[in-house]
């Protein structure tokens, strides 16, 4: 599959086209929860989804090149779910994160020493493996996160005691990659599923994506917005299995909120069957009621499941011949910012386009094509999220021959600089031993602090770039053996997925390493790495 992707990418050329631009630029500070203290309390960093720590003053463009590994935390080898994808949160002197071993951890942010741990499988044991696939949100003395089984948890921030838990969806394929956001006494989170990866004899599909609001103190559901109508039986597949339509439009992305305007923004995925509902859509919702303020559907037809990548897709991927089976959903988290005196909301798409809309009306302001679209599998575009530092947007593309980091003008979409994944990424460091697995790709959210942009790669390297020029200022190869502070042997691998974004807080940088494509790692587990000056 990786060789096929590489060959497809090589046949395509990158196009960069901006439209509907105009006006003059005025910068706005991202602001948001935790920014004044230098904490990174949630995946989004703040309510507006900036993924930028404006309060970070210890690490600068001048000294970032001297970052050293201060500690590592190794996960047990051979866990049932070997990939690590839980984005850390840092509040005060504690880092909070989930592991692939079914546990959630709170460790000392400076030393890595464990403070407490919580076993997810103590809740509904035997009901699939409980693994954290999103990033926690720390707010009001509690830590909130979801898991692979579709449960949402609230733990006591100080002790790790379970305060409440609830199931966001009872569908057997449902899970949470969307990281919760807490505001106004409510927890906002989206739900997606893996139902679209089932085989030809599966009665596909009955899952409906949704975004929910829960009471932060009790876990009671306040409102739910489904992204597709109730699926109905409409016939059978060639295998004889019942066919249901419409379905899908899962919410993979994490929501953001503009508290000034009272609007929640979140992106949605593609249909699994049929063609209906809020698929491939940026939604603007009322956070109090869940009512739709506006919606902008960026792809008009996108019905896709994993069988569309099969050599025998006929009958399982309707629309493939006319170009509607794309997998071009919005898995990325939006950014809310101000440019030209106008409140805007931007979001990346797996098509490779970064879209910017008027935050009040949903009108398109500009679009920029940054990634190369691949047929039947939108892995070349913008996967999880971008960063905004008050002056520029920083966007990274995934399998884009190679993945590239961009700085973009927030008003016009003009590319200010672009830096491809260094060409030696797969021929140097630990990845050089695994040429069949290694790819020059950025399947991670982008992070930033003043003057510095951080992006990890599937070549296993975490890099820091100059926010001004795009020059690589620092590189650390994570594909090398370490002994964790917990005494276990570990080694990093690909840096990708929701958990692969760097967290910059209080003079330290944290990253999870060990995602797909998986490098052979016998006897060692994936790792959380912490860097300091």
C-alpha atoms as one frame of an Amber mdcrd trajectory, in Angstrom:
protein
   0.000   0.000   0.000   2.806   2.422   0.844   4.557   1.710  -2.484   1.240
   2.284  -4.276   0.728   5.587  -2.496   4.260   6.676  -3.341   3.760   5.794
  -7.006   0.442   7.634  -7.176   1.889  10.731  -5.574   4.842  10.739  -7.967
   2.422  10.936 -10.897   0.728  14.089  -9.624   1.829  17.694  -9.353   1.086
  20.140  -6.558  -1.244  22.987  -7.435  -1.454  26.157  -5.353  -4.474  28.288
  -6.206  -6.080  30.919  -3.974  -9.477  32.434  -4.751 -11.826  35.112  -3.432
  -9.224  37.207  -1.652  -9.135  40.852  -0.715  -8.709  43.420   2.074  -5.891
  44.211   4.489  -4.412  42.161   7.320  -4.901  42.781  11.019  -3.535  40.197
  13.440  -5.530  38.892  16.353  -4.139  37.040  19.354  -5.413  33.480  19.685
  -6.153  33.701  23.400  -8.072  31.017  25.244  -7.994  28.729  28.231  -4.594
  28.156  29.801  -2.664  30.489  27.480  -1.771  33.040  30.192  -0.118  30.390
  32.362   1.743  28.590  29.643  -0.319  25.405  30.126  -1.486  23.257  27.209
  -4.735  21.998  28.785  -6.474  20.454  25.778  -5.779  19.115  22.274  -6.899
  22.404  20.728  -4.640  24.332  23.161  -7.452  26.884  23.622 -11.092  27.450
  22.776 -10.260  28.896  19.339  -8.116  25.932  18.319  -4.888  27.897  17.835
  -2.488  25.081  18.837  -0.134  27.954  19.694   1.379  28.649  23.117   1.869
  32.408  23.136   3.108  32.298  26.753   6.109  30.063  25.965   9.208  32.252
  26.488  11.854  29.733  27.518  12.213  28.033  24.136  13.044  30.463  21.331
  14.254  30.272  17.719  17.764  30.973  19.016  17.965  28.092  21.498  15.493
  25.488  20.185  18.419  23.732  18.494  19.783  22.790  21.927  16.713  20.816
  23.046  17.692  17.483  24.614  15.716  14.427  25.640  15.062  14.854  29.387
  12.982  11.743  29.996  11.020   9.019  28.256   8.044   6.964  29.337   7.836
   3.522  27.718   4.656   1.530  27.228   4.608  -2.248  27.743   5.716  -4.208
  24.684   3.198  -6.413  22.929   0.058  -4.583  24.067  -3.059  -5.521  22.058
  -3.181  -2.008  20.584   0.450  -1.217  19.842   0.084   2.217  18.240   0.047
   5.283  20.476  -2.236   8.153  19.562  -3.270  10.039  22.733  -2.182  13.679
  22.580  -0.802  14.843  25.978  -2.147  17.776  27.994   0.032  19.762  30.392
  -1.396  21.739  33.314   0.933  23.098  35.963   3.537  20.468  36.836   1.625
  17.463  35.473   1.337  15.864  32.026  -1.826  13.824  31.299  -1.992  11.202
  28.539  -3.356   7.827  27.497  -1.353   4.791  26.427  -1.915   1.905  24.018
  -2.048  -0.411  27.051  -5.544   0.572  28.165  -4.401   2.936  30.901  -4.543
   6.689  31.427  -1.605   8.395  33.163  -0.767  11.529  35.126   3.003  12.030
  35.428   5.329  14.723  36.728   5.946  16.995  33.751   9.600  17.622  34.652
  10.735  14.158  35.689   8.208  11.749  34.172   7.546  10.178  37.574   4.088
   8.606  37.690   1.570  10.300  39.974  -1.480   8.195  39.283  -2.905   5.878
  36.673  -6.402   4.768  35.726  -7.345   1.433  34.118  -9.977   2.066  31.436
 -10.888  -1.613  31.405 -12.117  -1.380  34.995 -15.141   0.264  33.351 -17.308
  -2.262  31.467 -14.606  -4.969  31.411 -14.714  -7.280  28.420 -16.511  -4.760
  26.214 -13.684  -4.398  23.692 -10.307  -2.972  24.715 -10.422   0.447  26.313
  -7.688   2.587  24.729  -7.442   6.377  24.580  -7.503   7.573  20.972  -7.943
  11.279  21.650  -6.320  13.974  23.778  -7.552  14.812  27.284  -9.049  18.127
  28.320  -8.201  19.362  31.822 -10.705  21.785  33.287 -12.363  22.576  36.627
 -10.424  19.965  38.587 -11.311  17.141  36.185  -9.681  15.363  33.244 -11.983
  14.458  30.343 -11.211  12.037  27.488 -12.835   9.433  25.238 -11.781   5.953
  24.180 -11.814   3.316  21.450 -15.069   1.846  22.780 -17.023   5.092  22.633
 -16.879   5.894  26.356 -16.340   9.395  27.718 -14.661   9.711  31.130 -14.266
  12.376  33.791 -11.492  11.727  36.345 -10.477  13.704  39.392  -7.476  15.740
  38.254  -5.590  15.271  41.530  -6.209  11.593  42.305  -7.353   9.911  39.089
 -10.580   8.763  40.757 -13.437   8.107  38.332 -16.030  10.880  38.727 -18.368
   9.742  35.955 -18.405   7.930  32.652 -20.945   7.673  29.871 -21.159   5.971
  26.517 -21.260   8.396  23.594 -22.670   5.719  21.274 -23.831   2.116  21.693
 -22.989   1.147  18.112 -20.388  -1.663  18.326 -18.051   0.128  15.880 -18.252
   3.591  17.491 -15.232   5.316  19.029 -13.858   8.729  19.926 -10.925  10.328
  18.128 -12.455  13.750  18.685 -10.822  15.375  21.720 -13.261  16.961  24.178
 -13.475  20.684  24.770 -14.904  22.096  27.999 -16.682  25.442  28.172 -19.553
  26.891  30.161 -20.087  23.779  32.243 -20.365  21.488  29.211 -18.133  18.962
  27.485 -18.261  18.946  23.678 -17.080  15.902  21.719 -17.685  14.171  18.380
 -18.098  10.446  17.681 -16.911   8.433  14.693 -16.577   4.730  13.925 -14.633
   2.009  12.184 -17.716   0.470  10.569 -16.522   1.400   7.071 -13.568  -1.028
   7.302 -15.755  -4.139   7.543 -15.692  -6.690   4.720 -17.933  -7.444   1.763
 -20.284  -9.721   3.724 -21.037  -7.062   6.360 -24.526  -5.435   6.304 -23.154
  -1.958   5.789 -23.856   0.489   7.277 -25.842   1.724  10.269 -23.554   4.144
  12.094 -24.521   7.838  12.276 -21.894  10.418  13.181 -22.751  13.017  15.792
 -21.429  15.822  17.981 -22.640  16.010  21.580 -22.742  18.302  24.586 -22.567
  16.726  28.080 -22.944  18.226  31.528 -19.361  18.593  32.805 -20.309  17.700
  36.388 -22.655  14.744  35.825 -22.030  13.399  32.318 -25.696  13.816  31.385
 -26.331  14.356  27.656 -27.523  17.917  27.031 -27.942  17.792  23.234 -26.882
  15.760  20.194 -26.575  16.728  16.529 -26.630  13.741  14.165 -24.809  14.271
  10.891 -26.975  11.899   8.789 -30.617  10.750   8.881 -31.536   7.357  10.337
 -30.206   4.617   7.970 -32.865   2.522   6.238 -32.642  -0.923   4.607 -32.641
  -0.331   0.838 -31.672  -3.723  -0.573 -28.736  -6.091  -0.481 -25.077  -6.127
  -1.421 -23.774  -8.681  -3.957 -22.782 -10.854  -0.996 -26.403 -10.978   0.125
 -25.835  -8.777   3.178 -28.425  -6.079   3.845 -27.595  -2.646   2.563 -28.495
   0.441   4.624 -28.483   4.096   3.546 -27.459   6.769   4.367 -24.720   6.250
   6.929 -21.379   7.556   8.159 -20.294  11.194   8.353 -18.429  10.478  11.564
 -16.927  13.329  13.565 -13.223  12.546  13.713 -12.175  16.120  14.413 -12.131
  18.069  17.668 -14.517  20.997  18.158 -13.604  24.616  18.849 -15.710  27.419
  20.311 -15.730  31.160  19.770 -17.055  32.370  23.133 -17.438  35.939  21.856
 -19.922  34.920  19.158 -21.283  31.868  20.949 -20.553  29.414  18.136 -19.148
  25.869  18.110 -17.345  24.738  14.948 -16.601  21.126  13.959 -15.855  19.191
  10.765 -17.416  15.911   9.599 -16.403  12.810   7.644 -17.643  11.138   4.459
 -20.709   8.949   3.937 -20.262   5.175   4.164 -23.393   4.517   2.085 -25.866
   6.768   0.327 -25.300  10.465  -0.158 -27.116  12.528   2.436 -26.640  14.588
   5.562 -23.825  16.802   6.795 -20.941  14.816   5.279 -17.644  16.578   4.420
 -19.078  19.643   6.141 -17.941  22.400   8.458 -20.747  22.907  10.966 -21.399
  26.076  12.970 -23.609  25.138  15.926 -25.186  26.935  18.854 -23.261  25.505
  21.864 -26.288  25.946  24.135 -28.881  24.134  22.003 -26.943  22.345  19.249
 -28.983  24.167  16.591 -27.265  24.699  13.239 -26.300  28.312  12.606 -24.807
  27.511   9.214 -23.163  24.648   7.347 -20.762  24.563   4.407 -20.389  21.265
   2.587 -16.987  21.326   0.873 -17.463  18.131  -1.180 -20.808  17.442  -2.837
 -20.473  13.657  -3.203 -18.178  11.435  -1.131 -19.361   7.896  -0.380 -16.396
   5.775   0.650 -15.495   2.667   2.638 -12.307   0.631   2.752 -13.513  -1.772
   0.042 -13.081   1.128  -2.382  -9.356   0.362  -2.198  -9.974  -3.256  -3.149
  -9.206  -4.419  -6.697 -12.833  -5.575  -6.811 -14.668  -2.461  -5.657 -17.599
  -2.753  -8.091 -20.867  -2.858  -6.166 -19.304  -1.800  -2.868 -18.198   1.699
  -3.757 -21.058   3.436  -5.558 -19.877   6.420  -7.535 -16.248   5.347  -7.873
 -16.432   5.640 -11.653 -17.865   9.148 -11.556 -15.386  10.359  -8.970 -17.530
  10.501  -5.850 -15.662   7.847  -3.819 -12.953  10.082  -2.483 -12.491   9.862
   1.309 -12.020  13.639   1.308 -13.605  14.278   4.691 -12.711  16.935   7.227
 -10.728  15.207   9.953  -8.887  18.386  10.912  -9.857  20.749  13.717 -10.833
  24.324  12.735  -8.932  27.510  13.585 -10.832  30.688  14.524  -8.973  33.952
  13.831  -9.372  37.566  12.705  -7.967  39.013   9.464  -8.855  42.264   7.735
 -11.116  43.136  10.642 -13.251  40.096   9.875 -13.796  37.034  12.081 -12.876
  33.935  10.092 -12.839  30.180  10.608 -10.468  27.975   8.644 -10.109  24.217
   8.334  -7.988  21.753   6.384  -9.466  18.924   4.317  -8.059  15.544   3.271
  -8.449  16.762  -0.314  -5.419  18.964   0.471  -7.340  22.245   0.534  -7.325
  24.723   3.421 -10.707  26.498   3.441 -11.472  29.835   5.102 -15.045  30.980
   5.773 -16.709  34.043   7.226 -17.339  32.929  10.814 -20.725  34.643  10.928
 -22.238  33.504   7.638 -20.214  30.525   6.382 -19.425  32.348   3.126 -16.181
  31.204   1.479 -13.457  33.867   1.803 -10.558  31.952   0.232  -9.274  28.448
  -0.435  -5.747  27.198  -0.996  -4.782  23.859  -2.553  -1.726  22.617  -0.625
  -1.809  18.829  -0.929  -2.109  16.544  -3.940  -5.435  14.668  -3.991  -5.183
  10.904  -4.362  -8.059   8.837  -5.761 -10.072   6.733  -3.308  -8.189   7.589
  -0.156  -7.618  11.205   0.850  -4.330  10.683   2.644  -2.349  13.285   0.729
  -4.064  16.296   2.196  -4.410  17.966   5.600  -5.074  15.265   8.145  -5.627
  16.560  11.704  -5.061  20.250  12.317  -3.148  23.466  11.815  -1.731  26.204
  14.036  -2.316  29.966  14.166   0.097  32.261  16.018  -1.757  35.552  15.592
   0.087  36.385  12.374   0.285  33.260  10.233  -1.373  29.905   9.712   0.910
  26.847   9.737  -0.379  23.852   7.794   1.185  20.449   7.048   0.273  17.914
   4.362   0.385  14.125   4.757   1.312  11.774   1.849   1.892  14.575  -0.651
   5.108  13.456  -2.342   6.549  14.554   0.101   4.483  15.964   2.940   5.220
  19.675   3.275   4.942  22.341   5.980   3.449  25.679   4.876   3.165  29.157
   6.359   0.085  30.865   4.945  -1.190  34.444   5.082  -4.497  34.257   7.028
  -6.113  37.044   4.997  -5.306  36.003   1.428  -4.126  32.390   1.533  -0.787
  33.356   0.009   1.928  30.803   0.765   4.688  32.687   2.601   7.065  29.722
   2.757   6.964  25.977   2.264   9.406  23.348   3.505   9.134  19.772   2.220
   9.829  16.871   4.556  13.645  16.615   4.279  14.597  14.103   1.601  16.994
  12.251   3.918  14.220  11.440   6.384  14.086   7.777   5.361  17.821   7.307
   4.754  19.088   8.635   8.086  18.394   7.684  11.696  16.454   4.651  12.798
  14.015   4.765   9.876  16.832   3.960   7.452  16.635   0.316   8.573  12.997
   0.117   7.428  12.798   1.473   3.863   9.542  -0.374   3.137   7.753   1.264
   6.077   9.234   4.757   5.971   7.401   7.625   4.286   8.055  11.369   4.073
   4.657  12.390   5.379   3.040  14.569   8.064  -0.030  12.853   9.481  -0.030
  15.063  12.574  -1.454  18.339  13.842   0.915  21.322  13.729   1.953  23.131
  16.929   3.737  26.431  17.511   5.215  28.781  20.084   6.632  32.265  19.439
   8.978  31.986  16.450   8.938  28.170  16.270   6.740  25.617  14.467   6.779
  21.913  15.467   5.839  19.042  13.154   6.508  15.296  13.465   6.867  12.928
  10.528   6.246   9.293   9.691  10.031   9.070   9.221  10.113   9.139  13.031
  11.666  12.585  13.360  10.317  15.525  15.328  11.391  18.825  13.772  11.280
  22.467  14.796  11.052  25.051  12.016  11.613  28.794  11.968   8.206  30.466
  11.907   9.753  33.295   9.880  11.580  31.345   7.157  10.604  27.679   7.401
  14.209  26.606   7.957  14.660  23.454  10.040  16.153  24.541  13.370  16.192
  21.220  15.236  15.627  17.530  14.548  15.322  14.601  16.923  15.182  11.020
  15.678  12.713   9.087  17.835  13.426   5.695  16.213  16.101   4.741  18.723
  16.096   2.645  21.909  15.428   4.268  25.280  14.784   3.062  28.809  11.770
   4.783  30.256  11.610   6.359  33.683   9.236   3.480  34.479  12.068   1.021
  33.787  10.611  -0.414  30.564  12.512  -0.587  27.265  11.012   1.554  24.537
  11.605   2.948  21.097   9.753   5.491  18.998   8.538   5.032  15.467   6.315
   6.981  13.140   4.974  10.238  14.571   1.413  10.425  13.274  -2.240  10.394
  14.259  -4.102  12.633  16.678  -1.465  12.000  19.349   1.524  12.932  17.191
   1.243  16.673  17.709   3.897  18.344  19.839   2.897  19.979  23.125   4.986
  23.012  24.110   4.570  24.073  27.723   6.682  25.626  30.474   9.983  25.230
  28.626   9.365  21.593  27.645   8.256  19.807  24.461   6.309  16.522  24.619
   5.471  14.089  21.817   4.102  10.547  21.478   6.007   8.310  19.042   5.021
   4.913  17.697   2.127   5.084  15.243   1.345   3.473  11.855   3.163   2.720
   9.627   4.615   0.570  12.360   8.336  -0.066  12.405   9.207  -3.556  13.741
   9.834  -3.096  17.445  10.246  -6.513  19.143  10.605  -6.388  22.910   9.992
  -2.640  23.118   6.925  -0.434  23.345   6.025   2.976  21.984   7.118   6.036
  23.963   6.187   9.447  25.288   9.243  11.707  24.975   9.908  14.935  26.902
  12.512  17.487  25.764  14.003  20.501  27.519  16.898  22.929  27.156
